[in-house]
């Protein structure tokens, strides 16, 4: 067991204690970030004259070789080291001897791990943003193709008023657009460099923290060394943003699961994104949508875990903070997988437009418009509401839609109805006369689609 801190200790660490303490099994995930941070640190040490030019060049060259060898599989990360930092440094010392021992000058594992986690998270925020953008493109395509696809809009899972599929999809476009905005905010807030904070109180070496920050694309150094090593707010924010993304994906999945059911048949899922039953040959199950819905709890768990871990930690660094990694890595991988699969699923989904339109007609979604017709002909709204209630009961009894009634049948309930009622309550009229921005009317929808296209540019 190779430890960087052995000098102070006289007893060998018990294997169980060592294993419990070690993080190499999961923090090896950011070997690239660890080496990138070390290269920036060494370049700065050379610039400041803390290392000679020759030492700086030799260490940088060897660190790059180690990175390439791990990447190609030639060099295997060994679990005989406590963490990724120890592995990289030990490998460097093996190759360079005393020169390798100078790598850690003016640095602590506390600011090193704070930097690695920040570099890793920053990169994943950008990857996540691209995946959400791809999903938005798939949603926008459905919107553009379905400005005239009539379907019922729901409240309380009850059919409420007629809308279009474009309008329904547009609601999700807005949700995921906000998710991207949150990711952008996180990037802006987190993009400051903790390297140079030392263990908690900086260092006596004349480090140039602005230079290392600049080398790694940060806006600048963090301004308090204690906060630098003990801040995980950015990770909590990222887990929170991912939880919100998963909540949106889960709501969307829930609707697809309902729409895919025998009772609705609004959509047909591509075979690649569904499975069959082992005993029931007729089944086509929406497994991807169900798994996305299920995995949402897993991401929430990571957020709650880190919030709980951080709530009792006094300043500055404490070992509890090692718990920020495993669950965060798992959550990030889970959300990336869910976004990619979900995008593929909706891009290949077929919509049964006839079924959707028929569902809107037979759900009395034009009842409000029938009441509005009466109001426009002088009937008080409360009376109009009652009249249309009678019409709905009549239709339920006869198993017909309001549009299927004859003028005589309508007049028998209220003599105010005239021939123009049929145009007033046609699904197309009900949708297209809703023209305010954000409404489902075709003209309003097309304006919004143009705004969405502009946004994605």
NUVOZA-31230 format. One record per atom (N, C-alpha, C): x, y, z; residue in one letter. Coordinates in steps of 0.001 Angstrom, whole numbers, plus 500000, padded with zeros to 6 digits. Layout:
// residues N
XYZA...
// end
This chain:
// residues 457
500854498796500000X500000500000500000X500881501241500000X500806502017498925X501676503192498801X500921504442499219X501400505074500275X500725506285500759X501659507478500747X501090508633500403X501898509854500326X502150510449501704X501414509934502706X501459510594504021X502068509698505104X502872508723504704X503350507703505644X504304508191506726X505005509298506487X506044509759507407X505613509916508851X504431510393509099X503949510709510448X503525509439511195X503248508348510439X502611507171511049X503593506027511261X503448505351512402X504350504232512713X503713502884512414X502407502804512427X501713501531512212X501203501423510782X501263500233510222X500691499965508905X499162500121509021X498551500766508017X497093500907508045X496450499533507857X495509499205508697X494752497953508551X494084497926507170X494082496752506513X493561496643505134X492104497123505027X491299496774506025X489886497168505991X489746498685506085X490550499276506985X490548500735507145X491018501383505846X492083500803505274X492643501338504026X491587501329502911X490933500187502753X489918500063501693X488785501064501896X488403501232503178X487297502147503508X487673503585503165X488933503889503368X489462505238503176X489744505560501706X490095504520500928X490575504720499557X489460505169498615X489871505924497586X488876506385496595X489285506036495166X490394505294495022X490927505000493684X489907504273492799X489025503461493432X488063502679492636X487126503574491826X486866504783492335X485976505669491579X486642506963491102X487648507480491858X488195508764491403X489170508610490224X489470507341489849X490287507140488651X489553507650487401X488247507871487555X487431508382486444X487971509719485949X488578510510486856X489094511796486366X490624511882486328X491263510804485846X492733510835485697X493161511944484736X492357512197483686X492712513239482709X492727514615483374X491675514873484174X491586516164484869X492728516307485872X493076515198486550X494144515247487540X495468515618486866X495710515014485703X496962515288484982X496936516694484367X495786517094483851X495643518456483293X495957519505484367X495429519292485578X495673520214486696X497134520219487097X497752519025487097X499173518912487467X500059519624486439X499727519497485163X500510520169484107X500422521692484283X499209522202484522X499034523651484729X499846524107485945X499797523301487017X500520523631488257X502029523703487999X502543522714487248X503988522648486972X504429523792486052X503619524106485040X503943525238484156X504054526533484963X503157526672485944X503185527864486799X504426527849487702X504764526664488257X505968526572489113X507211526949488323X507251526552487048X508385526910486176X508411528396485904X507261528956485586X507152530402485296X507613531223486498X507291530738487694X507618531479488917X509045531208489405X509784530346488693X511154530033489091X511244529090490278X510119528476490666X510127527510491786X510715526185491294X510496525873490010X511170524759489337X512048525349488237X513110524639487868X513922525098486732X513162524804485439X513561525454484377X512945525221483053X513048523742482682X514231523151482929X514458521733482573X513538520816483377X513419521076484685X512532520252485536X511085520371485064X510676521587484776X509297521827484322X509024521027483034X509932521158482061X509741520476480763X509675518959480944X510563518445481788X510650516993482008X509366516455482654X508883517176483673X507661516719484373X506456516795483432X506320517895482697X505168518055481776X505177516949480730X506359516693480133X506484515652479098X506075514286479661X506544513984480878X506257512670481479X504778512545481869X504195513629482382X502756513605482718X501919513338481470X502299513945480352X501564513710479088X501691512254478651X502901511694478838X503116510273478487X502221509372479346X502159509668480647X501324508858481557X499860508919481103X499397510118480773X498006510303480328X497724509480479066X498655509557478100X498479508812476834X498486507302477072X499343506854477980X499447505409478242X498203504875478962X497641505685479869X496391505264480544X495268505214479497X495218506252478650X494187506355477607X494223505140476669X495444504733476269X495574503630475301X495439502252475953X495500502218477299X495387500940477996X496738500300478284X497813500944477840X499174500411478068X499521500442479563X499046501504480229X499284501642481673X497964501465482413X497956500519483354X496720500261484107X496779500979485457X495672501639485822X495614502333487111X495526501269488205X496472501292489125X496560500227490131X495835500623491416X495095499667491985X494366499960493227X495263499803494459X496564499604494240X497456499600495413X497699501034495874X497231501994495083X497320503405495490X495985503856496056X496069504788496993X494879505229497736X493901506003496851X494467506842495975X493606507669495113X494340507958493813X493660508592492884X494237508853491561X495447509779491660X495415510716492628X496537511660492786X497815510894493151X497679509958494098X498840509153494548X499371508323493386X498472507745492621X498885506905491486X499715507710490488X499204508875490097X499894509695489083X501257510140489614X501275510597490865X502533511102491438X503556509977491594X503111508815492058X504025507666492235X504594507226490886X503751507217489865X504178506843488505X505233507834487990X505009509109488278X505948510170487866X507301509977488576X507248509697489880X508484509514490665X509237508273490183X508492507212489855X509115505992489307X509938506323488062X509418507233487245X510058507537485963X511128508633486073X510938509575486997X511835510726487043X512663510831488324X512412509972489298X513155510039490557X512866511345491297X513924511999491800X513749513187492649X513011514331491949X513190514457490656X512488515529489930X510972515342490057X510525514091489978X509089513784490107X508537514180491464X509412514141492481X508967514475493842X508644515971493998X509057516776493026X508835518225493104X507454518638492580X506726517703491966X505399518003491388X504466518669492392X504482518181493612X503456518572494593X503818519852495370X504916520504494970X505354521744495648X504230522788495621X503894523318496809X502892524393496878X501466523935496622X501223522625496801X499882522094496522X499513521068497581X498218520933497847X497704519912498767X496760519012497984X496537517804498508X495496516980497853X494129517648497980X493966518517498992X492665519177499174X492324520097498005X493302520954497596X492983521829496456X493075521056495142X493850519968495153X493971519135493950X492647518430493633X492045517824494640X490783517109494402X489644518101494136X489712519271494796X488692520301494535X488760520735493068X489993520855492551X490176521230491140X489696520115490208X490106518875490497X489728517747489624X488214517638489493X487538517737490637X486078517582490624X485428518726489848X486011519906489980X485457521071489291X485677520954487777X486879520544487392X487170520356485960X486248519296485354X486087518189486086X485233517088485599X483780517549485472X483280518219486516X481886518665486519X481655519693485410X482603520607485251X482468521649484220X482310521020482836X483133520009482563X483055519324481265X481700518619481103X481228517978482174X479958517246482106X478758518186481952X478861519391482515X477790520389482336X477646520703480844X478773520837480143X478739521146478699X478190519968477889X478588518746478271X478074517541477584X476559517453477778X476115517699479020X474680517643479345X473904518671478525X474463519864478402X473825520933477646X473610520516476184X474607519861475593X474486519401474201X473387518347474066X473301517451475043X472274516402475000X470867516994475118X470717517992475978X469402518662476109X469075519390474808X470103519979474196X469899520684472921X469422519700471834X470028518504471794X469600517477470820X468141517086471054X467764516977472314X466371516651472637X465441517766472157X465839519009472373X465030520155471926X464841520132470403X465886519751469679X465779519661468208X464736518616467807X464748517482468510X463777516409468208X462352516867468524X462189517606469627X460857518125469996X460388519144468963X461295520030468549X460940521080467583X460490520469466258X461136519398465841X460759518729464580X459306518236464667X458951517643465805X457564517172465999X456604518369465961X457006519478466592X456160520687466601X455906521185465173X456989521281464396X456866521808463028X455938520952462167X455959519644462422X455170518719461587X453724518571462060X453378519175463206X452069518877463797X451286520102464280X451403521225463544X450648522425463948X449147522252463695X448782521252462881X447354521016462615X446888519655463113X447696518999463930X447303517693464491X446506517935465771X445187517787465670X444303518078466812X444336516915467811X444355517281469070X444308516280470138X443650516922471358X443239516121472332X442677516736473538X443790517276474445X443552518440475033X444399518912476130X443741518430477416X444528518174478437X444000517577479671X444230518459480888X443306518397481830X443594518793483215X443037517660484076X443691517339485158X443264516223486044X443166514895485287X443932514752484193X443842513584483299X442469513452482648X441669514515482728X440362514543482057X440507515404480801X439848514996479718X439900515797478492X439273517156478764X439981518207478389X439551519560478774X439184520420477567X440164520791476753X439919521604475558X440798521096474425X440383521321473183X441207520819472084X442457521683471910X443574521009471651X444837521698471364X445448521000470149X446692521301469844X447396520544468795X448587519830469427X449081518829468721X450261518105469187X451458519062469266X451532519998468314X452623520992468341X452583521789469642X451388522160470058X451217522959471277X451631522140472511X451197520886472540X451533519999473655X453057519826473748X453685519565472620X455146519388472594X455870520683472974X455264521803472598X455859523103472913X456021523325474407X455136522728475199X455253522850476664X456557522211477135X456891521047476553X458146520384476921X459350521153476394X459193521781475221X460290522601474697X460661523680475720X459637524326476289X459892525389477281X460588524832478530X460157523651478965X460768523048480166X462255522782479963X462574522138478829X463979521784478592X464826523014478250X464176524039477718X464878525310477475X465320525911478828X464435525849479811X464795526337481155X465917525492481756X465889524182481471X466956523304481979X468321523737481434X468362524098480153X469628524574479566X470072525866480231X469112526722480517X469423527996481166X470045527751482543X469508526757483263X470069526415484581X471507525911484437X471753525068483433X473100524540483211X474079525681482911X473620526637482124X474454527803481790X474808528584483063X473807528792483923X474036529531485183X475075528818486057X474967527491486124X475898526703486947X477325526886486432X477487526796485124X478813526959484515X479412528323484889X478591529361484758X479069530718485039X479508530865486502X478773530257487398X479077530401488833X480272529552489261X480436528373488640X481447527430489123X482815527646488487X482898528467487440X484108528497486627X485231529349487233X485574529044488485X486679529701489182X487577528616489761X488874528875489790X489858527817490040X490297527739491507X490108526590492160X490525526445493568X492011526117493746X492712525771492638X494120525383492762X494933526545493334X495760526234494333X496525527282495015X495953527599496381X494790526975496689X494208527149498029X494998526377499075X495820525421498620X496582524577499550X495646523680500338X496055523327501543X495213522466502380X493986523240502862X494180524517503178X493079525422503536X493526526867503647X494863527096503795X495338528455504107X496337528972503084X496213528489501835X497142528934500807X498524528368501054X499559529062500580X500920528542500694X501917529702500761X503121529419501257X504163530454501335X504920530600500012X504726529648499083X505391529754497777X504732530870496951X505525531560496131X504947532663495333X504185532153494099X503063531482494331X502286530924493217X501583532048492442X501385531825491143X500589532752490326X499254532060490024X498291532304490879X496990531611490753X496205532087489528X496385533343489164X495717533841487950X496197533071486720X497481532760486706X498069532066485560X497522530641485430X497482529898486559X496947528515486481X495467528545486096X494725529509486628X493291529628486282X493141529852484775X493964530742484249X493905531086482824X494271529872481960X495306529129482364X495741527940481602X494609526927481441X493732526839482454X492663525823482412X491301526399482025X491295527637481538X490047528208481027X489073528669482097X489580528930483304X488719529482484361X488676531005484242X487650531604484802X487544533073484773X488555533731485718X489001532984486713X489965533514487674X490082532557488844X490915532879489856X491031532003491030X489892532250492025X489595531234492843X488641531432493949X489291532380494958X488476533186495639X489016534285496447X489159533976497940X488807532751498346X489006532371499741X489477530920499756X490653530699500338X491250529357500257X490456528315501047X489813528730502140X488997527778502915X487771527349502099X487138528332501482X485992528024500623X486447527213499407X487630527555498890X488151526865497707X488211525354497877X488654524892499058X488787523441499261X487507522783499784X486569523584500296X485404522946500945X484073523250500253X484123523901499080X482887524235498359X482471523085497445X481247522619497606X480669521682496646X479293522196496175X479055523496496349X477775524084495909X477500523803494434X478553523953493621X478381523772492168X477881522371491845X478333521394492651X477924520010492406X476481519794492870X476133520418493996X474740520350494478X473812521006493448X474254522148492900X473451522825491871X473297521957490629X474393521283490240X474349520425489051X473414519236489280X473510518634490477X472604517517490804X471152517989490853X470948519211491319X469599519781491364X469064520009489946X469918520568489079X469515520789487680X469226519454486990X470063518437487278X469835517110486683X468543516492487215X468253516727488493X467000516213489066X465797516847488373X465919518135488057X464818518828487360X464684518307485925X465822518073485270X465786517470483924X465080516117483987X465440515305484985X464823513979485122X463340514082485440X462969515079486244X461541515284486545X460777515585485249X461345516425484391X460698516740483104X460635515501482202X461746514760482157X461755513524481348X460730512526481873X460599512484483202X459673511536483822X458212511888483515X457903513176483563X456529513608483208X456217513246481751X457185513523480898X457048513228479472X456884511719479274X457701510938479995X457620509468479904X456250508972480331X455752509552481422X454428509161481934X453370509349480864X453447510463480138X452451510707479077X452606509717477932X453841509425477575X454068508468476486X453550507083476885X453744506727478143X453249505430478641X451718505386478531X451071506480478923X449597506553478822X449170506535477350X449827507332476527X449467507427475109X449694506112474356X450634505307474880X450955504030474240X449993502916474664X449156503196475676X448266502140476195X447174501800475177X446600500599475334X445529500146474422X444344501106474418X444088501731475583X442931502620475702X443123503899474897X444350504393474835X444605505654474122X445036505451472681X446102504662472503X446659504409471167X446982505700470404X447463506708471119X447868507963470460X449201507787469734X450072506917470304X451406506749469714X451726505284469518X452661505069468586X453225503732468444X454727503886468575X455305503162469518X456741503242469747X457483502349468763X458645502811468341X459488502015467466X459924500747468203X460045499653467457X460435498367468063X461751498466468841X462655499336468380X463965499465469030X463837500035470444X462723500718470738X462564501369472046X461442500743472883X461062499521472520X460055498817473328X460418497340473376X459732496605474255X460005495169474366X458684494413474409X458784493099474270X457594492256474356X457509491583475711X456495490756475865X456310489998477105X456799488577476884X457304487970477969X457795486589477837X456656485585477670X455428485970478105X454321485008477972X453123485537477187X453044486879477002X451865487441476325X452283487989474964X452013487241473888X452557487607472577X452050488949472022X450938489462472554X450365490695471986X451006491970472517X451863491844473545X452336493026474267X453459493765473550X453437495125473667X454561495970473235X454746496995474337X455734496771475173X455876497561476402X456789498774476226X456415499910476826X457230501138476704X458378501156477720X459275500172477610X460298499986478645X461221501189478839X461638501827477744X462569502959477880X461906504075478683X460667504388478337X459942505441479066X459787505067480539X459511503782480804X459345503350482198X460666503411482970X461755503032482294X463063503085482964X463483504520483261X463217505432482315X463532506847482544X462754507335483767X461477506984483810X460632507372484951X461196506789486248X461661505549486195X462196504883487385X463535505457487836X464390505766486869X465740506240487209X465733507659487783X464625508347487663X464514509697488232X464782509658489736X464252508650490415X464450508508491868X465908508323492229X466639507669491348X468063507417491572X468854508741491566X468476509636490641X469163510934490550X468778511818491742X467483511796492105X467050512531493311X467862512056494523X468119510743494593X468850510155495717X470246510738495844X470903510936494701X472260511502494715X472229512936495251X471237513707494828X471103515089495313X470879515112496825X469942514301497299X469640514275498739X470847513796499548X471584512836498989X472761512300499667X473823513387499866X474106514143498802X475153515167498919X474706516318499819X473442516717499715X472924517768500606X473084517339502071X472773516074502326X472845515552503697X474294515445504163X475182515012503264X476606514921503601X477170516296503969X476806517316503208X477423518637503368X476859519433504539X475676519076505029X474979519978505957X475665520150507306X476490519189507715X477092519303509049X478599519464509029X479156519851507868X480617519867507757X481185521231508141X481982521293509235X482633522572509588X483753522862508588X484205524127508532X485301524480507625X486610523889508144X487593523464507305X487426523555505852X487195522132505313X488236521510504729X488054520179504159X487854519123505247X486944518173504992X486763516978505830X486618515776504888X486962514607505389X486967513414504516X485566513037504035X484541513491504769X483158513213504326X482968513608502857X483708514658502457X483484515240501132X483881514295500001X484614513232500349X484921512200499355X483631511548498844X482566511645499648X481271511057499260X480584511840498126X481205512924497672X480599513689496565X480730512969495230X481612511950495157X481971511428493842X481088510304493306X481063509175494012X480410507988493434X478982508254492961X478184508866493859X476779509091493498X476644510132492397X477534511133492413X477487512156491358X477848511554490006X478905510724489985X479283510069488732X478118509232488208X477485508502489118X476360507641488726X475198508482488188X474899509593488875X473787510459488444X474068511048487066X475303511522486865X475674512126485571X475517511102484447X476053509895484659X475954508842483633X474492508457483384X473703508420484458X472279508061484337X471532509090483499X471734510369483801X470995511424483085X471427511483481621X472730511329481366X473201511341479971X472565510195479181X472541509020479793X471926507858479128X470439508071478875X469752508599479875X468302508841479736X468005509856478636X468780510933478592X468552511968477560X468769511397476160X469858510654475990X470169510100474667X469091509116474212X468688508212475095X467678507210474729X466308507836474512X465956508782475365X464647509430475251X464542510182473924X465639510864473551X465651511602472280X465430510645471116X466125509509471148X465952508502470101X464531507963470062X463956507772471240X462589507224471328X461571508177470714X461632509475471070X460596510381470537X460829510699469057X462114510611468623X462415510892467213X461849509805466296X461669508592466845X461193507466466014X459729507101466296X459079507863467186X457704507558467607X456722507959466499X455711507133466267X454663507459465270X453417507940466016X452790508990465485X451579509538466106X450349509113465304X449343508587465998X448094508183465347X447144509388465344X447285510218464307X446601511514464280X445078511371464293X444567510379463564X443106510161463517X442556509852464910X443269508973465602X442846508567466951X442844509786467875X443874510619467772X443974511813468623X442810512776468367X442533513002467092X441456513930466717X440094513414467196X439883512116467011X438616511495467429X438460511589468953X439572511402469661X439551511482471128X439141512879471587X439611513910470867X439243515290471226X437750515516471004X437224515011469889X435796515184469566X434908514466470581X435291513243470918X434447512452471816X434697512739473290X435615513646473554X435865514027474948X435158515323475301X434281515790474403X433538517050474626X434489518221474904X435637518201474233X436615519273474471X436145520610473897X435085520562473057X434558521816472492X433371522352473299X433127521781474481X431982522215475310X432114523684475719X433343524105476069X433555525508476463X433199526435475311X433555526019474071X433271526858472900X431770526924472615X431074525824472908X429606525833472754X428990526827473740X429530526849474968X429039527812475973X429355529246475541X430559529457474999X430944530795474510X430018531248473386X429607530311472522X428674530633471431X427378531206472001X426843530551473029X425591531014473643X425770532395474283X426903532584474959X427189533880475604X427223534987474548X427865534690473407X427955535674472312X426585535969471687X425610535092471983X424235535316471503X423314535763472638X423907536360473688X423108537018474731X422712536180475928X423148534901475980X422780534056477125X423800534305478259X423336534560479504X424281534723480622X425160533463480768X426436533677481118X427377532550481130X426903531400482019X426368531708483207X425958530655484128X424866529780483496X423934530430482773X422857529672482076X423452528849480937X424394529469480204X425031528775479076X425743527511479565X426382527635480717X427100526501481320X426116525355481582X424968525674482128X423939524661482424X423385524008481164X423150524836480123X422610524315478850X423593523305478242X424882523683478224X425875522788477617X426024521521478462X425866521644479771X425868520457480636X424779519469480220X423592519994479901X422483519123479424X422848518461478091X423493519248477203X423901518712475888X424865517540476081X425850517715477003X426840516659477243X426148515387477747X425192515545478682X424447514376479184X423698513668478056X423093514465477178X422349513933476028X423302513111475133X424499513677474864X425479513004473995X425991511705474627X426225511754475939X426692510541476630X425646509443476499X424393509826476680X423275508882476572X423206508252475176X423467509085474154X423361508615472750X424701508091472213X425793508240473039X427144507840472620X427587508563471345X427373509884471311X427789510710470171X428582511921470673X429240512627469739X429952513871470073X428980515039469883X429304516218470434X428416517394470287X428236517707468799X429347517597468022X429277517913466582X428322516975465828X428034515782466393X427160514809465717X425670515133465888X425347516065466797X423926516406467014X423378517210465831X422095517029465571X421456517837464505X421055519189465106X420786520154464241X420361521479464717X419062521355465517X418161520448465079X416877520247465786X417131519775467227X418053518824467353X418362518315468698X418924519429469588X419800520251469003X420390521354469766X419326522374470163X418438522710469195X417384523712469452X416406523228470516X416208521907470579X415298521350471585X415804521653472996X417153521790473124X417731522125474438X417812523639474615X418181524358473538X418169525832473582X417867526388472187X416773527183472055X416392527728470743X417397528753470203X418372529142471015X419353530151470580X420284529603469485X420496528289469467X421415527692468484X420919527903467063X421870528248466153X421582528363464723X422614527540463957X422490527512462644X423352526701461778X424850526978462008X425186528245462349X426615528589462511X427263527951463743X426455527290464574X427026526606465747X428042525546465320X427792524866464196X428662523756463787X430071524229463423X430118525413462820X431440525965462513X432120526412463818X431308527012464712X431841527550465972X432446526463466858X431897525240466771X432403524175467660X433213523106466923X433542523369465650X434424522410464974X435786522474465664X436484521339465700X437766521279466399X438749522319465851X438758522445464525X439689523385463891X439419524816464365X438130525194464416X437775526548464872X438179526727466334X437843525718467146X438144525802468584X439636526057468827X440474525396468029X441922525563468202X442382526886467600X441988527135466343X442605528239465601X442119529622465979X441007529708466707X440612531059467134X441318531460468437X442121530521468962X442940530861470139X444281531397469634X444354532700469516X445437533331468761X446459534078469604X446206534175470920X447184534891471755X448496534112471759X449611534817471911X450912534150471896X450954533121473034X451396531913472711X451406530835473708X450201529922473610X449207530305472788X447995529487472602X448207528514471434X447288527526471262X447509526501470238X447136526894468809X446510528073468615X446119528476467250X447299528402466299X447017528015465042X448103527742464092X449008528962463898X448435530150463755X449253531353463529X450147531645464744X449550531548465944X450318531789467179X451436530755467312X451097529502466972X452053528393467102X453240528577466157X452931529041464940X454007529227463950X454976530323464394X454436531361465047X455308532429465579X456244531849466638X455670531023467508X456473530414468581X457542529485467995X457177528721466985X458137527808466344X459319528594465773X459049529760465187X460138530608464667X461059531067465806X460447531420466944X461232531838468126X462116530673468603X461529529470468610X462275528267469039X463445527986468094X463209528148466796X464273527917465800X465420528899466025X465055530147466220X466044531213466478X466871530858467701X466167530414468754X466821530054470024X467857528948469796X467513527936468991X468420526809468785X469611527162467888X469509528246467149X470654528681466333X471804529121467225X
// end
